[in-house]
Amino acid sequence: MDNHYWYVCGAAFKLHQCLYLLETYENNRMKTGIFSGSFNPVHIGHLALANYLCEYEGLDEVWFLVTPHNPLKEEDELMDDAFRLKLVQLAIEGYPKFKASDIEFNLSRPSYTIHTLDKLKETYPDREFYLIIGSDNWVLFPCWYQSERILVENHILVYPRPGYPVSSDSLPENVKVVSSPTFEISSTFIRRAMEEGKDVRYFLHPAVYEALLSAFSR
């Protein structure tokens, strides 16, 4: 056999090795869910959803990204950034698959998801990120800043919200509707209840409830 044959075989073997290493690298990256929100405050609905995504959708971790400001929402009733972050830290303490992040506190405002995802990929190249959004936000997704690039470059997990059905038939391959339980609990409801002196401890992690009780009693 001539040298050309062995050259072609060697090149093919190297290509196979590269593809194998690339596939191994992709498979070994930590599948990390990005759960971005105001968490104003964080409640059991948020925690149960993140728990479900780890146990039933194969995520290794879920990161709770506390947002300083949502461009699509009014922020008049937004509790202090540091306090909301502290509440998330209290809620997830002791559960290794959950992390609290303040990465968006240090990004330019208003805070846009595409900038956050770019920063995360740059900072943590060993992780494969999955953007977690509700079906209500999926309806508004075309209004998001650089939504097309988000869609092309990222995995997206859409969880159900009452009144906002999403058909999985027409979705791109990298977008998945998950069958998580729905919780009709809102942070607004909890804030209103606590302002009125209602006992809503079972809607919240105990440590979060105690911290809010102290804050609202001042």
N, C-alpha and C positions, 0 to 999 in steps of 0.2 A: 504494500500500500504506500502511496506517495505521501509526501509531507503535507500536501494540501488537505488530504483526508484527516490526518491527525490534528491539523490546525482547526478544521471545522468541528471535529469532535471535542477538542479542548474548549473551544469557544462556547459550544452548546452546553458542556458540563458547567462552565463558569456561569452561564446565564441561568441554568437550573439552580445552581447554588445561590445566586443572588435572589431569585424568585422565592426560594425556600426560606432564606434569611428574612426577606421582606415580609413574607406571610407569617413567619414565627414572631417577628417584631410586632406586627399588627395584632396578632392573637394574644400577645403577652402584655399589651398596654392595658392599664387599668381603665375599665369602663366607668366613667364618672359622669353622673347626672348633674346638670346645672339647673338648680331650682332658684330662680331669681324672683325676688318680690319685695314688697315693702315690709311684710310680716309685721303688721301694725295693729295687733300683735300676732306672733306666731301662735297657732292653736292646734288642737288634735287632728284636725282635717289635714293640715300640712304634714304633720308627722306621720300619720297613717298612710298618706299617699307615698311619701318617700320610702317608708317601710315596705310597702307593696312593690315599688319599683325595684328595690334591692332583691327582694325575695322571689318575685315572679317574673321580672323582666331582665334579670341577669346583670344588673348594675353592681359594680363592686363598691361604689360609694355614691352618696348624694351630697353635694355641696349646697348649702343654703347661702345664697348671695343676697345680702341685705342691700337694697337699693336706696340711695339718698334721695332720688327724685325720679318719678316716672313721667316721661314727656307727654303721655296720653292721659294723665290724671292730675286733678287738683291736689295740692299738698298742704292745704290749710290745716288739716287735722292730723298731719303726720307727726307722730311722736319723735322725740330726739333720736338722731341716728345711733349714737352710742348706746342708748337705752334699748332700742330695738335689737341691736346686735347682741347686747347682754342677755336679753330674753331668749334669743335663739340659742346662745351658748348654754343657758340654764336648761333649756328644753332638751338638748341633745347630749348633755353631759353623761358619760358612761356608755354611750352607744358608738362603737368604733367605726361603723359604716357612715356616720353622719359627720359633716364638718361645717363650721360656720366661717364665712368669709366676708371680709370688709374690702375686697379688692376694688369694688366700684366707688368706695369713698375717695380713692386716690386718682380716679380718672376724671377727665374733663366733664363738666355738666352743661346741658342735661346729659344724663347717662343713657347711652344707646347700646343695645345688645351686641351689635356687630363689633363695637370697640372692645367690649368685655371678652367676647369669644377670641378675638385676635390676641388680646393680652394673655389670656389663659393658655392658648396654644404656644405662644412665645415663651411663657414662663414654665410650663409643664409639658414639654414635648413627649414625655413618656406616658401620657394619658390620652385616652380617646373620649372626647366629650360628647354628651347627649343633652341637647337643650330640652327642658321640660316646660311645656306650656299647657294651659287649659284650652278646651274647645272654644270657649268664649274669645280667647285671645287669638286662636287660629282663624276665626272669622275676620278679625281685624288685622291679621298678619300682613296682607298687602299694603297696609298703611305704615308698617314699621320701616324705619330708616334702613335702607339697603337690604330690604327683605329678600330680594332675589339672590344676593350673594350669601346671605344666611342659609337659604334653602339649598343652594348648590354645594356649599362647603361643609355642611354639618348634618349630623343625625338629629332628628327631632322626635320626641315622644309627646303625644297629645293625650291628655287625660280628660275624661268626660266631665262636663259641667251641665247641670239641669237646664234644659231649654236651648241647648246648643249642640244638636246632633251633628256628627261628622261621619260621612261615609268613607270607608277605607278604600273603596273601589277606585277612586280617582286620584289617590294620593301618590306622590313620587315614592320610589323604592326606599329612600332614606327617611321617610316620615311614617311613623307607626301610631295608630290609635290603640291605646292600652285599655284593658277592661278592668280598671281599678274601681273599687267601690266609690260611690259619690257621697259627699258629706255636705249637706246644706247648712254650712256654718260660715259666717263671714266675720272678718275682723271688725267691721263696722258695728255689727250686732253686739259683739263682745264689749267694745268700747262704750256703746250706749248703755248696755246693761250695767256695766260697772259704774258709770256715771250716775245711774239711778239707784245704786246700792244693791243691785241684784247679786245673788250668790250663783255664779256660773263656773264654779270650780271644776266641774266635770267636762267642761269644754276646753280646758287648758291643762298643760303639765302642771303638777302641784307647785313646783318652784316658780313657774311663770305666774301662776295665780297669786302666790304670796307677794311676788315683786310688784305686780299690778295693784294688788290690794293696798300695799304700802304707798304706792305712787298716787293712787286716786283718793286716799284718805288724807293727803296733805292739804 
